[in-house]
Amino acid sequence: MDALIKAAEQVAPIDRFPTVDQIRARAGALADAHPDIARFDQVGVSTKGEPIERLTIGDGPIHVLVIGMPHPNEPIGMATIDHLATRLCADDAVREGVTWHFLPCVDPDGTRLNEGWFAGPFTREHYARHFYRPGAEAQVEWTFPYEGGGLSLNSPMPETRAVMKAIDEAKPDLVVSLHNGEFGGVFYYVTDDAPEFADELRSVAERVGVPLYLGAPDAPGSRPVGDAVFVLPSAAEIAAVLTAEGIDPGLLLYGGSSMDYTRRDGGDGDSLIVELPYWSDARACDQSDSGRTHGEVAAESAVGHAATVAALSESFTRLRPRFDVDPVLRDACQAFLHVLGTMAVAPREADPRPATVAEAFTSADWVHGLRLRLTGMYLRLLAAVPAPGRGEGDDIDVRTELDRVEKLFQGWCADAEAAAPSVPVPIHKLVAVQAGATAAAVVRRLKAAGHA
């Protein structure tokens, strides 16, 4: 096994995820301790004015950019970057041939809104109560400028501009975007359909002992390269799939991905996205026949999403003027309601293909997961409205609604736990998979360039 991959997969136990301040301090301390091989600088500023930093290690001819926190509820990547950067600074052999550019946290504003759950307990209820994720229009990973396939999208956020600057300056041979979902197993998005590389990615998860996710990918138009590895579609390909399904792409698509930006103008840089779960369930990896069709599974999920929207949309619309107190959470709740409303529309034609247990489980768990995400944010939003004073009838309505939604939330948490008990995957195993897959992609690029 290559020394870099071996070092990447050897991770000490971790009991919590780092916060914005902690990852910033650790990256800066590494640069201070190793000034001959590392430097720490700023590449941008967040929407709220926080610095977005870059940690550069090494001076090899192959340039690798690793993006942490492309979505603010996905902190495994910060722990992975901390682990990789520490190992690289400690060992000349694993650093050879590569210049590493780490962006430890590209969305500090959103990350801070999730920090309430980073130290556990790692239950679905605690996670949802402290959860935050914006709509697609405010997500770093999906707001890169994009031209092609009839699309002309150019509204990058300040955070996205920071990543664009890092890509423009490094001209990376490889971009790794560190993501994670919530339930299931490991899966990957890649740039091309090389079967040998897909085998190596699967073997990383096998060595570490985290199961593969064998359900459907979340990016429309993804092409499988065997189990749990998919070629990430371009923004134009996603738009084409949405259009074919009767969905206006403009309602959900606000830009390209980091892969799109890396490969703009015919660039040949590779991309890797590593997706991981917080909780595992054997059903997410079960390819046996569920005894149901895709059409039946989709219809049941649509009913579930419709029930979520019906339970929350009226009160949100009625009380919306009170939510100017927290426009960030207000807009995130609005975006979730919009997406769930789209998902609540049953497919126009029944799909007779048999669904696997993994596909059926994943579809059902999305109903639980998305409603808990939304309801957790909605509770935080309702609680942010000041306590009622004399004559403030609207605020009294908010308190009444807070009580109602709290009871609804508790019931939905119980339903989710009954359907899929939240068994956490040890954090060090999640980091080992992300770091190992990143190392495997780097070794592949080194070999292609004749450096390994």
N, C-alpha and C positions, 0 to 999 in steps of 0.2 A: 504494500500500500504506500502511496506517495507520502512523504513526510508532512507536506502541507495538509493533506486530507486527514492523516492520523492526528495531527495536532489540533485540527479544527474539531474533530469529533470527541476529543477528551475534555470534558467540561465538568467542573466541580459542582456539587449541589448548589442550587439557587432557591431561596425561599420567597422571593418577591421580585417584581419588575422595577427597574430604576425609574426615577422621576426625571423631569426635564432638568432640574438643578443638579441632580446626581450624575446624569450622563454627561452634562456639560463640564462638571468639575472633574470627572474621571478622564475625559478626553483631553482637557487642558493639562491635567497632571501628567499624563503620558508624554505629551509634547515637551513639557518642562523637564521631565526626567530623561528624555532621549532627544536632546536638541540636534544631535548629529544625523538622526534618521527620520524625525517626525516634526511636523509643524501644524499649528492650530490657527485657523484664520476664519474670517467671516465672509460668507458669500451672498448674504441677503438679510432682509428684515421681514418679519411676519406682519400680518395684517394689523396686529395690535402693537407693533413696534419692538418685538423681541428679536434678538440676533439669531440668525441661522448660520451655524458654523460648519466648517469642514476640517477633518483631521486627515492629513496626508502622511503616509508612511512609506518609506522606501524610494528607490530611484530607478527601478527596472524599466525596460522598454515596453512592457505590456501594461496598459493602464486599465484599472478596474475601478468602477464607481459603485459604491454600495449605499443604498438609500434606506434610511430608517424612518419609521413613522409616516409612510405615505398616506395612511389613514390613522386617525388619532386614537382609535381603540385597539391598536395592534402593536403592543409594546414588546413582543418577543424580539423584534428586530433591534431594539436598543440594547437588550441584553446580549444579542448575538454580536453586534458591533463591538461592544465592550470586551467580550471574550476574544474575538478575532484580533482586535487591535492590541490587546495585552500580549497575546501569543506572538504576534508579529514583531513587537518591540523586543521580546525576550529571546528571540531565536533567529540568527542570521540565515540559517539554512531554509526556513520556511518563507523567508522574505525574498529570496533570490529571484531575480528576473521580473519583478512586478512593482509598479507604483500603485499603491492603494489610496483611493480617495473615499473617505467615509463621510457621509452626512448623517450624524447620529440621530438628529431629530429635526425633520423638515417642517413639522407642524407643531411648534411649541404651544400655540394658543389652544388648539383642540386637545392636545395631549394633557394639558393641565386640567381640563374638564373631565378627564378620565382617571386622574390619579387617585381618586377615592377608593378604587378597587385594586390598585396595583400591589398592595401588601396582603390581600386576601381579607376574609375567607373567600376561596375561589368557588363560590356557588353561583348559580344562574341568577338568583335573587339579588345578591350583593353586587354582582356585575351590572345587572340592569339598573339598579338604583343609582349607580354612579357612572352610567354609560353616557357617552356623547359621540355622535357622528353626524356631520353635516350632509346635506343633499349633494348630489353629484356635481352641481354647479360650484361647490366650494370644496371639492376634494382635490388634493394635490395630484394624485395619480391620474385623474381623468379631466384635467383642464389644460393640457399642453396644446399649443397651436397646431392645427391640422388642416391641410388642404388636400382634397382628393375624393374621388367617388361622388362628386356632386356636393361635398361638404366644404364649407369655409368657416372654420371655427378659430377664433383668436381672442379669447378673453382669459388669459392665464392669471391666476392669483399671484400676489407677491411671493408666496411660498413656492409656487411653481416656477416663477422667474428665477428664484435662487437655484433650483435644480437645473433649469435651463443653462444658467451661467456655469454651473459646475460641469455640465456636459460639454458646453461650448469650449471651455478652457482645457478640460482633460482630453477631449476627443477619445473617449474610452473605447477599448476593444470589447469590453464587457460591462453591461449595466445590470446590477442585481437589485431588485426591489423586494424588500422583506415585508411580507404580508402575513396575516393569519385570519382564519375564520373563527368559528366558535365550537362546532360539534363535528366529530367524524374522524378524519385521518389526514395524512399528508397527500398533497398533490402539487403539481408544478405546471407553470406555463413557460414555454420555451419559444425561441425564434424560429427554429426549423425542426423538421421531423426526422432527425438522425436517431435511428433505433439504438445504436450503441450507447449514446449519451443518455437516452431515456432509461436504458437498463442500469446505467451507473447511478442515476438519480434514485431509482427504485431501490437499489442496493444500499444506498445511504440510510434510507428509512429502515430497511431490514436490519442492518448492522446495529443501529441505535435502538431498535425495538419499538418504533412507533408505527402503527398500522397505516396502510395506504387507504386513501379515500377512493371509493369505487362508484360513487354517484355521479350525477351530471355536473359539469363545470358551471360556474356562475356567469361566465362571459359568453353571450350568444355568439354562435358561429365558430366556437373553438373546435379544432380538429384533434382527435385523440392520436397519441403515439404509443399505443398499448395502454396498459392500466396506469391511471393516475398521472399521466403526462399529456399535456395538451399544447398545441401550437396556438399562441395567443392571436386572436384576430385583430386586424387593424380596425380603426374607427369606421372606415368605409364598409368593411365586412360586417361589423356589428350593426351599422345602420341598415344594411341590406336585409339582414335577418329580421330586424324589428319591423321594417316596412312589409316584408312578406307575411308577418304575423298580424298585420293591421295596426301596428303601433307607430305613431309619428316619432321618428328618431329625435326630433327637436325637443320632445318632452322629457327625454332621458339622457341624451348625449350632449355634452357641453365642451368636448375637446378630445384630443387623442391621449394615448398613454405615454409613459416614458419610453416604451419600445418604439412607438411611432416617431417620437422626437429624435431618438437615437439614430433611426434609420431614414430620416428625412433626406431628401436630395440624393438618394441612392447609397447612403452610408451602409457599411457592412458590419457595424458593431453588433455583437450578440446581446441578447437579453435573457434574464432568468427571473421568474417570480416564484418565490417559495411560499406556499400556503400551508398553514398548520392549524391544528385544533387546540382549544383549551381543554376540552373534554372529549373523551373517546366513547364509542359505542360500537360493538361488534357488527351491528346491523348496517352501519355506514360502509362496511367492507364486505358485505355479503352479496355475491352475484347470483344467488339462486333465484328462482322465479317466485315472485310475491303472490302469484295467483290473481293479479289485477293488471289492467292495461294502463298504458300511459294516459289515456284519456280519462279513465276513472280517477287516477291519482291527481291529475291536473284539476279536474272538476272539484274534487274534495278540497284541494288547497285553495282554489278560488273562493269556495264557500267560506273557508276559514278566514281568509284575508278580508272578505266582505263583512264578516261579523266583527272583525277588529275595527274597520272603518265605521261601521254603523254604531259601535259603542262609544266612539270618541269624536267623530267629526262634527256632530251637531254642537256639542259643548265648546269645542275648540273654536268653531266659527262664531258662536254667540259671544264668547268671552275674549275673542282675539284683541279687541281694543285695550284690554287690561294687560296684554302680554308685551307691550312696548318696554316694560321694565327689564326684559331680557330678550333682546332681538335675536341673539345667537341661538338660544334654545327654541324660541318661537319659530324661526325660519327652519330649523332642523326638524321640528315636529310637523310643520307644514309640508316639508319635502317628503317626509315619511308617509304622511297621509296621502299625498299625491301618488307616490310609487305604489302603495298598497291598493289604492283605488284602481290603478292600472292592472295590478296583478289579480284583482278581484273579478275581472272580466273573464268568464269561462272561455276556453278555446272555441273557435267557430266550428271546428270539425273534431269529432272524437278520434283519438289516435288509438288504433287497435293493437299496436305493438305491445308485447308483454313487458311489464316493468319488473326489474329486479328488486330484491328486498332493499338494497342500497338506495336505489332510485326512489322507491316509495317512502323509505324512512327519511331521506333527505328532504323530499318535498313536504312531508308532514312537519318535520322539525323547523323548516323555514317559517311555517305559520307561527309556531311557538316562539322562535327566536326573534322574528321581526316585531311581533306584538309586544314582547317584553322590552325590546329596545325602545320602541315608541312610547310605551306606557311609562317606563322608567324616566325618560326625558320629560314626558308630560307632567309627571308628579313633581319633578324639579322645577318646571316652569310654573305650575300652579303655586308651589310653595314660595316662589320668588315674589309673588304679588304681595304687597304690604298687608299686614293684618287690618281688618276693617275698623273704621272709625264710625262715629255717629253719622247716620244718614248715608253711608256709603254702601248702598244696596248691591252694587255690582261686585264689591269685594266680598260681601256676605255670600253671594252666589258662588264666588271662587272657592270659599272655604267649604261650602256644601259639596261642590264638585270635587274638591280635593279628597274629601271623605269617601265619596262614591268611587273615584278612580283608585284610591288606595285599596278598597275592598276588591275591586275588579282585578287589580294587579296581583294581590295575594292569591286570588283564585286561579289566575292564569299561571302564576309561578308554581302552584301545586299541580296544575294540569301538566305543565312542562316537565316537572320533576317525575311525575308518575309515568309519563310517556317515555322519558329518557333520563334516568338518574345521572346527575352531573358528577362524573368520576374524573377528577383533574389528571391530566398528563403531567408528570414532573417537569418543571421548567427547564432543568438542565438537559433533558432529552429533546425538548423542542429546540433549544439553542444548538444542540449537537447536530440536529438535522439541518437547520438553516445554515450553520457554519460549514458542515460537511458538504452540502449541496453547492454552496458558494465555492468552496475549495475545489470540488470536482469540475465545476465550470471553468475555473481559472486554469487548472491543470490541462483541461481540454484546449483552451486557447493557447497556452504555452506550447503544447505539443504541435498544434497547427502552425505556430510561428517558428518551430524548430528550436525552441529554448528549453525543452524538457524531454 
